[in-house]
């Protein structure tokens, strides 16, 4: 196997880890925004 073929799986693993962290961060952001949108005590304020 050439050096490129040996390096490719490691590069893909690093990229996968990076993408998993990004998804995790965005999921947390979404949950925080959803909670904030509910308002105090989980109740939506009437507009």
C-alpha positions as CSV (number, residue, x, y, z in Angstrom):
1,X,0.0,0.0,0.0
2,X,1.2,3.5,-0.8
3,X,1.6,6.2,1.8
4,X,-1.6,7.9,0.5
5,X,-3.6,4.8,0.9
6,X,-2.4,4.4,4.5
7,X,-3.0,8.1,5.4
8,X,-6.6,8.2,3.9
9,X,-8.4,6.3,6.6
10,X,-6.8,8.4,9.3
11,X,-7.8,11.6,7.5
12,X,-11.3,10.3,7.2
13,X,-11.4,9.4,10.8
14,X,-10.3,12.9,11.8
15,X,-12.9,14.5,9.5
16,X,-15.6,12.3,10.9
17,X,-14.7,13.3,14.5
18,X,-14.8,17.0,13.4
19,X,-18.2,16.6,11.8
20,X,-19.6,14.7,14.8
21,X,-18.5,17.6,17.1
22,X,-20.1,20.1,14.8
23,X,-23.4,18.2,14.8
24,X,-23.2,17.9,18.5
25,X,-22.6,21.6,19.0
26,X,-25.4,22.5,16.6
27,X,-27.8,20.1,18.3
28,X,-27.0,21.7,21.7
29,X,-27.5,25.2,20.2
30,X,-30.9,24.1,18.8
31,X,-32.0,22.8,22.2
32,X,-31.0,25.9,23.9
33,X,-32.8,28.1,21.4
34,X,-35.9,25.9,21.7
35,X,-35.9,26.3,25.5
36,X,-35.4,30.0,25.3
37,X,-38.3,30.3,22.8
38,X,-40.6,28.7,25.3
39,X,-40.2,31.6,27.7
40,X,-40.2,31.5,31.5
41,X,-41.4,28.3,33.2
42,X,-41.7,26.6,29.8
43,X,-44.8,28.7,28.9
44,X,-45.0,30.6,25.6
45,X,-46.0,34.2,26.0
46,X,-49.1,35.3,24.1
47,X,-48.3,37.7,21.3
